[in-house]
């Protein structure tokens, strides 16, 4: 089986739940996806790295995009950004990795973006799950405020509830490893 097929199986086993849930947005839903259970699993992380890097590399090559780094809002994007960055390490267009704090640090240099991000970088913004797109839009805002350019967004699971449209309305194309439809059929 491919990494993507293995990843789908693990997501369905560990991360996807159906029922009645209240999401972070306050919205009610019949679907809950906790990607951390898969992204922080040693096998799941490897599959995310492989499937995510394949998708990122394909988009970069198909559209001749220059990308320097990959990252997103801590905590959901952290393991995904890291494993995709690690999977890219042997490639001539390898990506550096960064993460974004919810608020700028209140001490030291007062940074909101940590890790390997520099002003002028072309970046892929990452999220584990998009519903409304709110946290991804906050990440895009922070990257732009830091002098970076968001080339596109990589998401592990697109719940297909309007988030993609909200992000793309900001001029940022979205690629997803899975959509709700692909996961649940």
N, C-alpha and C positions, 0 to 999 in steps of 0.2 A: 504493500500500500504506500501511497505517496505521503509526504509529510502533511499535506493539507487534509488528506483523508484521515490520517491518524489524529490530527488536531481536532477535526470535526467530532470524531468519536469521543475524545476526552472532554471537549466542551459540553457535549450532550450528557456525558456521564457526571461530570463534576461541577459544571458552571451554570447550566441552563435549568431553570425551574419554571413550571407553570402553576397558576393559581391566582390569588388576588394579592397584589403588592402595591405599596406606595413607594414611588421612586424618589430620588433626590430632588427632582423638579417639583415634587408634590403631586404629580400626576398619578392616577391609578392605572394599573396595567395588569394584564393576565400573564405577563412574561417578566422574569427576573433573570439577569445574566450577571454572575459574579466571576469575571474573567481572571481575577487574582488567583483563584483556586487552580486554574490551568496554567496561567503565566508563571506562577511560582512553583510549579511542579517541574522536576528536572527534565522529564521527557517532554512535557508540554512546552516548556521554554525552548527546547531545541527545535521542536516542530514550528513554533511561532517564528523563531529566527529564520529558519529555512524558507517557510512559506511567505513570510513578510519580506525578506530580502529578495526572493524571486519576483514578487509583485512590484517592489520599489525599483529593482534593476530593470525589469521589463518596461516600466513607465519611463524611466530615465532614458533608456536606449531608444524606445519607440518615438519619443518626443525630443530627443537630443537635449535633455535637461541637465544642467550643472547643479549638483547638490553637494553641500559641504557637511551637513550635520543632520541629526535626527533627534527629536525629543518632544516632550509635551508636559502637561500638568502632572505634578507628583500627586498621586501615587499610582494611579491607574496606568499611566503611560510609561513609568520607569522601567519595569521589567521588559516590556515590549521594545522600547527604544534600545535598551542595552543589548538584547539578543539579536535584533536586526543589525545593529552596529557591529556586533561580534561576527555575525554571519558575513558581513561585507568586508571584513578585515583583509582577506586575501585578494580582493579585487582592486584594480587600478583606480576605481572611483569609490574607495572605502569611505564610510561615513563616521564622523565624530559623534559623540553622544552628549546630550545635556538634559537637564530637567528644569521645570519651572515651578517655583514656590507659589502658593496661593496668594501670598503677600510678600513684598520685599522684606528681606531680613532686617530686623530692628537693631542690629549691631554689626561690627566689622565694616565691610564695604557696602552693606545695605543692598546686596544684590537680590534680584528676583529670579534671574536665570543663572543656574549653577552648572558647572562642568565645562565642556568644550564647545562653547558658543562665543563667536566674536561678531562685533558690528560688521555688517556687510555680508554675513553668511547667507547662503541660499539653503533653506531648510525644508525638511519634511516634518510636519507637525503630526503627532501621534495621539490617539486616544484608544482606550480599550473598548468602550461601548459608546455609540452616539444614539441619543434619543432626541432631545431638542437641539443639541449642538452647543449648548451653553458653555460647558467647560472647554470645549475645543475653541470656541470663539474667544474665550478669555486667554487661552494660550496664544492664539494668533495675535491678539492685541498686545500681549507682553513681548512677543518676538518682534513685532513691528516697532514697538516703543524702544526696544533694545537695538534697533538698527538692522534687524534681519529681514529677509524676504521669505515668505512662505510660498514654496513652489507647489506643494500639494499636501493633502492630508492622508495618512494611512490609519485605518481603523480596523480593529480585530473583528468587531461585530456592529453592523449597522442595523438597528432595530426597525428601520423603515418607518419612522414616526415623525419625519419632518426635519431631522437634524442635518441630513445631507443637503437638503435644499437651503437651509439657513446658512450653512458653511459656504456652499457654492455661491450664494448671493453676495458673499464677501469677496468673491473672485478667487476662491481656493477650491480647486477640484478635489474630489474625495474618491479614494480607492479603498475598498474593503476586502478583507480576507474572506469574510462571510457576511451575508445579509440574513435577516430573520427568515426569509423565504428559503434560502439555501440550507439553513440549519434545520428548520422544522418541516420543510417540504410543502 
